[in-house]
Amino acid sequence: MRRDVLLLGEMIEAADQAQRLTEGITIGDLEADRQRRDALLWNFTVLGEAASQLSDEGWSAAAWTSVMTGARSRPRMPESQ
């Protein structure tokens, strides 16, 4: 369970960083900034890898569904004009 707590911390950190990387920019800005795209991809990779290593122990399907529902309700990045 301790490992899961550490993994969840990594996931939260990666999600927060991904959100910071996309604040105030358009899709066009992201397309033009290779370094930002790479950083964003890295954070998605960290998030996915950590999620895949979570144990089934102690995590109910209802709790996980609640977490994922909250993640999907975040504002979307604006589309470029």
C-alpha positions in Angstrom: 0.0 0.0 0.0 2.9 2.4 0.7 4.1 1.9 -2.9 0.6 2.8 -4.2 0.7 6.0 -2.2 4.1 6.9 -3.8 2.8 6.0 -7.2 -0.3 8.2 -6.7 1.9 11.1 -5.7 3.9 10.7 -8.9 0.6 10.6 -10.9 -0.6 13.8 -9.2 2.7 15.5 -9.8 2.7 14.5 -13.5 -0.9 15.6 -14.0 -0.2 18.9 -12.3 2.9 19.5 -14.5 0.9 18.6 -17.7 -1.8 21.1 -16.7 0.9 23.8 -16.1 2.5 23.1 -19.5 -0.8 23.7 -21.3 -2.2 26.7 -19.4 -2.7 29.7 -21.6 -1.5 28.2 -24.9 -3.3 27.1 -28.1 -2.9 23.9 -30.1 -0.9 26.0 -32.5 1.5 27.1 -29.7 1.9 23.5 -28.7 2.6 22.4 -32.3 5.3 25.0 -32.6 7.0 24.2 -29.3 8.8 20.8 -29.6 10.3 21.0 -26.1 6.9 21.7 -24.5 5.3 18.8 -26.5 8.1 16.5 -25.3 7.7 17.5 -21.7 3.9 17.0 -22.0 4.4 13.6 -23.5 6.9 12.7 -20.8 4.4 13.6 -18.1 1.7 11.5 -19.8 4.1 8.6 -19.9 4.9 8.9 -16.2 1.2 9.1 -15.4 0.4 6.0 -17.5 3.4 4.0 -16.2 2.5 4.8 -12.6 -1.1 3.9 -13.1 -0.2 0.6 -14.6 1.8 -0.3 -11.5 -0.9 0.4 -8.9 -1.9 -2.7 -7.0 -5.5 -3.9 -6.9 -5.2 -4.1 -3.1 -7.3 -1.6 -1.3 -8.6 0.3 -4.3 -12.3 -0.3 -5.1 -13.7 0.1 -8.6 -16.0 2.9 -7.2 -13.0 4.9 -5.9 -11.1 4.5 -9.1 -14.1 5.5 -11.2 -14.5 8.6 -9.0 -10.8 9.6 -9.6 -11.1 9.1 -13.3 -14.4 11.0 -13.5 -12.7 14.0 -11.8 -9.8 13.8 -14.2 -12.0 13.9 -17.2 -13.9 16.9 -16.0 -10.9 19.2 -16.3 -11.1 22.0 -18.8 -9.9 21.1 -22.3 -7.2 22.9 -24.1 -8.6 25.6 -26.5 -8.4 24.7 -30.2 -6.2 26.9 -32.4 -8.0 29.5 -34.6 
